[in-house]
Amino acid sequence: MSLLATVVLTVLPHGGQRTARRNAWASMSEGAVRARGRRDADTAMLVAQQREELTVRAAR
């Protein structure tokens, strides 16, 4: 364990567990936002592809 980690665990209340939990929650929340963004982008690309296919078929 690094000196910094030892100091943090000694100085912070509850051995740093509260901070660790807060960091974990923030990371999980940020990951959920990114996942939603990826789903939205995938959906938008699918819709655009379908529109393009319909346009091509209509032009024939």
JONORNOR-V6772 format. One record per residue. RES is the residue in one small letter. PHI is phi in radians with two decimals (* if undefined). OMEGA is omega in degrees with one decimal (999 if undefined). NEAR is the number of other C-alpha atoms within 8 Angstrom. Layout:
RES:PHI:OMEGA:NEAR
RES:PHI:OMEGA:NEAR
This chain:
m:*:-178.4:4
s:-1.29:178.9:5
l:-1.09:179.7:6
l:-1.08:179.3:6
a:-1.09:178.6:8
t:-1.10:-180.0:9
v:-1.12:-179.1:8
v:-1.08:-179.0:10
l:-1.17:179.2:11
t:-1.40:-173.5:9
v:-1.39:-176.0:7
l:-1.27:177.6:8
p:-1.15:178.6:9
h:1.09:176.7:7
g:1.11:178.2:10
g:1.48:-177.8:11
q:-1.10:-179.4:8
r:-1.08:178.7:9
t:-1.12:179.6:7
a:-1.09:178.6:8
r:-1.15:178.9:8
r:-1.09:178.9:8
n:-1.13:179.1:8
a:-1.13:179.5:8
w:-1.12:179.5:8
a:-1.08:179.3:8
s:-1.15:179.1:8
m:-1.12:179.6:8
s:-1.14:178.8:8
e:-1.14:177.1:8
g:-1.12:178.7:8
a:-1.15:178.0:8
v:-1.13:178.6:8
r:-1.11:179.9:8
a:-1.08:178.2:8
r:-1.13:177.4:8
g:-1.05:177.8:8
r:-1.13:178.5:8
r:-1.09:179.4:8
d:-1.10:179.4:8
a:-1.15:177.8:8
d:-1.07:179.2:8
t:-1.13:179.4:8
a:-1.10:178.3:8
m:-1.14:178.7:8
l:-1.09:178.7:8
v:-1.08:179.6:8
a:-1.11:178.3:8
q:-1.11:179.9:8
q:-1.13:177.4:8
r:-1.10:179.4:8
e:-1.08:178.6:8
e:-1.08:178.9:8
l:-1.14:178.6:8
t:-1.11:180.0:8
v:-1.13:-179.8:8
r:-1.13:-179.1:7
a:-1.21:-179.0:6
a:-1.33:-177.3:5
r:-1.29:999:4
